[in-house]
Amino acid sequence: MFQLFREHRIAVWSAVGASLICAVLYVVVSRANEFSDVRAAVAANLKDPDSARFENIKRAAGKDDVICGYVSAKNSYNGYTGFISFAYIDHKRVIIADWQDDDPGEQRELMDYFKNGQCDLPYLH
């Protein structure tokens, strides 16, 4: 048995290496696609959705239905606004920090997610 392994060790190690590479690629692609619906929903609320850049997207601690993160996009002057906080709630509601269309209650709700530690990110506005 050991002799057989020695004769085929290159093939065995190649198979092990290929399996590890596939596993890593699967995790990377899965993480990238995990929040694609969140990115699309948040971007749809921006002046220039195609320019949206995202950072630190994560689920809020203890709240599977709340996704937090930062977004930056181009404004009317074609310049980036800088990163600000957002929350995506119940797979349908988007709150963006200091967004002119959001009511004060929603802004307080967003700040609560960030400031009480559920998002585990500093609040940017």
HUJO-V26564 format. One line per field, one symbol per residue. ss: DSSP state (2 for helix, 1 for strand, 0 for the rest). psi: psi as a letter, one per 40 degrees, with the letter a starting at -180 (. if undefined). burial: # if it has 16 or more other C-alpha atoms within 10 Angstrom, else .. Layout:
BEGIN
ss=???
psi=???
burial=???
END
This chain:
BEGIN
ss=02222220222222222222222222222222220222222220000022201111111100111111111101000001000111111000111100000002222222222220000000000
psi=dddddddeddddddddddddddddddddddddedfddddddddeeidgdeehhiifhiiihegdehhiaiiiiiadefiidihiiiihhffdhhhhhfhdeiiddddddddddddeedefiihh.
burial=.....................................##.###..#..#.####..####.....#########........#######....######......##..##.##...####.##.
END
